[in-house]
Each structure stands twice: as C-alpha cells, then as structure tokens.
Amino acid sequence: MLNFDRVVVGAINQRDAFRMGDQQIRDRSNRLLATIKNISSGKQEIRDPSNRLLGTYDPRSNETRDPSNRLVAKGNVLTSLIKPL
C-alpha cells in the first residue's frame, strides 16, 4: 500500500496542473513514482517511470479507467493506480 503522506505532487491544484502540463509525483526521496499528463481530448493519463500507462481520467464522464479501459471508480483516483516501488 502506498503511503500518500509521503507523496509530493508537482502541482498545487487542477487549474495549475492544466497550465503546467505534466505533474510529476515523487516520494520523499525524490524518486519518480508516476507522471500525470493532460492529453488533447481533455483527459488525463497517469504513467509509471517506464512510461507504461496506468490509467486515464475523463472529466466529462467523471470516470477513472485502467489500461484495459475497465472502470476503476467515479471521480479522479489516478494516484490510487500508482504501484509501490
């Protein structure tokens, strides 16, 4: 289980994240855990340090989906898809 009190997100809020582009999610040792990218369709995708897709979030449907397009949850829970190192 990932301890989220030890995770530092690269952007302050969603509005800043959209302007800033990619959000890098790092642990306290500054190791890259994942990157959240805004893609042209308005969706967000989360990728691991090897650039493998972990999931996507669609704000229009308010759904987070895994790489196989299976529904994970309603709402943006992309960071819950991060696997511990």
C-alpha positions, 0 to 999 in steps of 0.5 A, a space after each residue: 500500500 502506498 503511503 500518500 503522506 509521503 507523496 509530493 505532487 508537482 502541482 498545487 491544484 487542477 487549474 495549475 496542473 492544466 497550465 503546467 502540463 505534466 505533474 510529476 509525483 515523487 516520494 520523499 526521496 525524490 524518486 519518480 513514482 508516476 507522471 500525470 499528463 493532460 492529453 488533447 481530448 481533455 483527459 488525463 493519463 497517469 504513467 509509471 517511470 517506464 512510461 507504461 500507462 496506468 490509467 486515464 481520467 475523463 472529466 466529462 464522464 467523471 470516470 477513472 479507467 485502467 489500461 484495459 479501459 475497465 472502470 476503476 471508480 467515479 471521480 479522479 483516483 489516478 494516484 490510487 493506480 500508482 504501484 509501490 516501488 
